[in-house]
Amino acid sequence: MIVVVGGHTRNIGKTSLAAGIVAAFPEMHWTAFKITQFGHGVCSADGEACDCETDDHTIAISEERDAQSGTDTSRMLAAGAQKVYWARTRQGQLAEAMPLLRKRMGEAENVLLESNSVLRFLKPDLYLAVLDPSIADFKPSALRYLDRADAIVFPQREGESIAETGSIWPEISDAIWNRKPRFVVRIQAEGAGPDLFLSSDLKAFVAERLPKAA
């Protein structure tokens, strides 16, 4: 089973959704991957200067072992993933990392990947796209694969309403919106308790697509 979580830009809850799925379905014994592409000293994950790029390699895959560090990968480990990997590649060179990723995926029982670009190389059993209408920025990779999404997830903060998507992203046809299941997940205030980023209807939708546990 392969699940992909993507999104149109940074800091919109992709990792929260991934961790929520891991926590909600522990019987799947997930192996999770976060894929980051870097270039010119800037990280594709948040657009800031970063240490993703290594001095001697354009590809690096490391296993997360600290569930308390607060990083995105540690959050997935804390949620209950069996293993979590962080894959870093230079922009446009994800193809070179795919043999290493496929090897680790082949060793896993079920796989969850946080990435849009990986959809170029595989067809997941479930692809969820996180879109935040309060942010106009839309990454080309997210737009390229949006039509393949099985469902769209809208994060909603307390006191906010979901904006009309057509006015935010006019480049996306109404046909895509009209034929995709859509779910709204409410983001809890910090300190309000575990934020699984998974509403009851979204959890039911995911459950229907997971293989039945033995």
C-alpha positions as CSV (number, residue, x, y, z in Angstrom):
1,M,0.0,0.0,0.0
2,I,1.4,3.4,-1.0
3,V,-0.1,6.7,0.2
4,V,1.1,10.1,-1.0
5,V,0.4,13.3,0.8
6,G,1.1,16.5,-1.2
7,G,0.2,20.1,-1.2
8,H,0.4,23.3,-3.2
9,T,2.9,25.2,-1.0
10,R,4.8,25.1,2.3
11,N,3.5,25.2,5.9
12,I,-0.1,24.2,5.1
13,G,-0.3,20.9,7.1
14,K,1.1,18.2,4.8
15,T,3.2,16.7,7.7
16,S,0.2,17.0,10.1
17,L,-2.0,15.1,7.7
18,A,0.7,12.4,7.2
19,A,1.3,12.1,10.9
20,G,-2.5,11.9,11.4
21,I,-2.8,9.0,9.0
22,V,0.0,7.2,10.7
23,A,-1.5,7.7,14.1
24,A,-5.1,6.8,13.0
25,F,-4.1,3.5,11.4
26,P,-1.2,2.0,13.4
27,E,-2.1,-1.5,12.2
28,M,-0.6,-0.5,8.8
29,H,2.9,-0.5,10.3
30,W,3.9,2.5,8.1
31,T,7.3,3.4,6.8
32,A,7.2,7.1,6.1
33,F,9.3,9.3,3.8
34,K,9.7,13.1,3.6
35,I,11.2,14.2,0.3
36,T,12.9,17.6,0.1
37,Q,14.4,19.1,-3.0
38,F,16.9,21.9,-2.6
39,G,18.7,24.4,-4.9
40,H,20.9,27.4,-4.5
41,G,21.0,26.9,-0.8
42,V,17.3,27.3,-0.5
43,C,15.0,24.5,0.7
44,S,11.9,23.6,-1.2
45,A,10.2,22.7,2.1
46,D,10.0,26.3,3.4
47,G,11.8,28.5,1.0
48,E,14.5,29.5,3.5
49,A,18.2,28.9,3.7
50,C,18.8,25.4,4.8
51,D,21.3,22.6,5.4
52,C,19.6,20.1,3.2
53,E,22.4,20.2,0.7
54,T,25.4,18.1,1.6
55,D,29.0,19.0,0.7
56,D,29.8,15.8,-1.2
57,H,26.5,14.5,-2.5
58,T,23.4,15.7,-4.4
59,I,21.4,12.9,-2.8
60,A,21.1,12.0,0.8
61,I,18.7,9.7,2.6
62,S,18.8,9.6,6.4
63,E,16.7,7.7,8.9
64,E,15.0,9.6,11.7
65,R,15.7,8.1,15.1
66,D,14.6,10.9,17.5
67,A,10.9,11.2,18.0
68,Q,11.3,14.3,20.2
69,S,13.3,16.7,18.0
70,G,10.3,18.5,16.6
71,T,11.3,18.0,13.0
72,D,8.7,16.9,10.4
73,T,10.2,13.4,10.3
74,S,10.3,13.2,14.1
75,R,6.6,14.0,14.2
76,M,5.8,11.1,11.9
77,L,8.0,8.8,14.1
78,A,6.2,10.1,17.2
79,A,2.9,9.3,15.5
80,G,3.8,5.7,15.4
81,A,5.6,5.1,12.1
82,Q,7.9,2.0,12.2
83,K,10.6,3.9,10.3
84,V,10.9,7.4,8.9
85,Y,13.3,8.6,6.2
86,W,14.3,12.1,5.0
87,A,15.3,12.1,1.4
88,R,17.1,15.2,0.0
89,T,17.9,15.8,-3.6
90,R,18.9,18.7,-5.8
91,Q,16.0,20.3,-7.7
92,G,15.2,18.2,-10.8
93,Q,17.3,15.2,-9.6
94,L,14.7,13.1,-7.8
95,A,15.0,10.4,-10.5
96,E,18.5,9.7,-9.3
97,A,17.2,9.0,-5.7
98,M,14.4,6.7,-6.8
99,P,16.4,3.5,-6.9
100,L,17.4,4.1,-3.2
101,L,13.9,5.1,-2.3
102,R,12.4,2.0,-4.1
103,K,14.8,-0.3,-2.2
104,R,13.6,1.1,1.2
105,M,10.0,1.0,0.0
106,G,10.4,-2.6,-1.0
107,E,11.4,-3.4,2.6
108,A,8.3,-1.8,4.0
109,E,4.9,-3.2,4.8
110,N,3.1,0.0,3.9
111,V,4.5,3.3,2.6
112,L,3.5,6.9,3.2
113,L,5.3,9.6,1.3
114,E,5.1,13.4,1.7
115,S,5.9,14.7,-1.7
116,N,4.3,16.0,-5.0
117,S,7.2,15.3,-7.3
118,V,7.4,11.6,-6.5
119,L,4.1,11.2,-8.4
120,R,6.2,11.4,-11.6
121,F,7.7,8.1,-10.8
122,L,5.0,6.0,-9.1
123,K,1.2,5.5,-9.0
124,P,0.1,5.5,-5.4
125,D,-3.0,3.7,-4.1
126,L,-4.1,6.9,-2.5
127,Y,-3.1,10.5,-3.1
128,L,-4.3,13.3,-0.9
129,A,-3.7,17.0,-1.9
130,V,-3.6,19.6,0.9
131,L,-4.7,23.0,-0.4
132,D,-5.0,26.2,1.7
133,P,-7.2,28.8,0.0
134,S,-5.7,31.5,2.2
135,I,-2.4,31.2,0.3
136,A,-2.3,32.0,-3.4
137,D,1.1,30.4,-4.1
138,F,0.8,27.2,-6.1
139,K,3.9,25.1,-6.8
140,P,4.1,23.8,-10.4
141,S,4.6,20.3,-9.3
142,A,1.4,20.4,-7.2
143,L,-0.6,21.9,-10.1
144,R,0.8,19.3,-12.5
145,Y,-0.5,16.4,-10.5
146,L,-3.6,17.8,-8.9
147,D,-5.9,16.0,-11.4
148,R,-4.5,12.7,-10.0
149,A,-5.6,13.5,-6.4
150,D,-8.2,11.1,-4.9
151,A,-9.3,13.9,-2.6
152,I,-8.6,17.4,-1.6
153,V,-8.1,18.5,2.0
154,F,-8.7,22.1,3.1
155,P,-7.2,23.2,6.4
156,Q,-9.3,25.6,8.4
157,R,-8.1,27.6,11.3
158,E,-10.4,28.7,14.1
159,G,-12.5,31.7,13.2
160,E,-11.6,31.4,9.5
161,S,-13.9,30.4,6.6
162,I,-12.8,28.6,3.4
163,A,-12.4,31.1,0.6
164,E,-13.9,30.5,-2.8
165,T,-11.2,28.4,-4.5
166,G,-11.9,29.7,-8.0
167,S,-11.1,33.3,-7.0
168,I,-7.8,32.2,-5.4
169,W,-6.6,29.8,-8.1
170,P,-8.3,30.7,-11.4
171,E,-5.8,28.5,-13.3
172,I,-7.6,25.4,-11.9
173,S,-10.6,24.3,-13.8
174,D,-14.0,23.9,-12.2
175,A,-14.1,20.4,-13.5
176,I,-11.3,19.4,-11.2
177,W,-13.1,20.8,-8.1
178,N,-16.4,19.3,-9.1
179,R,-15.3,15.7,-9.4
180,K,-13.0,15.5,-6.4
181,P,-14.1,14.6,-2.9
182,R,-13.3,17.5,-0.6
183,F,-12.7,17.5,3.2
184,V,-12.3,20.4,5.7
185,V,-10.0,19.7,8.7
186,R,-9.9,22.1,11.6
187,I,-6.5,23.1,12.9
188,Q,-6.5,23.0,16.7
189,A,-5.0,25.9,18.6
190,E,-1.5,25.1,20.0
191,G,-1.7,23.4,23.4
192,A,-5.3,22.2,22.8
193,G,-4.3,18.6,22.5
194,P,-3.2,16.2,19.8
195,D,-3.7,17.6,16.4
196,L,-4.2,14.6,14.1
197,F,-5.4,16.7,11.2
198,L,-7.9,14.1,10.4
199,S,-11.7,14.7,10.5
200,S,-14.1,11.8,11.0
201,D,-15.3,11.9,7.4
202,L,-11.7,12.1,6.1
203,K,-10.7,9.2,8.3
204,A,-13.6,7.1,7.0
205,F,-12.6,8.0,3.4
206,V,-9.0,6.9,4.0
207,A,-10.1,3.7,5.8
208,E,-12.2,2.6,2.9
209,R,-9.1,2.7,0.7
210,L,-6.8,0.8,3.0
211,P,-6.5,-2.9,2.8
212,K,-8.3,-4.7,5.7
213,A,-6.0,-5.5,8.5
214,A,-5.3,-9.2,9.0
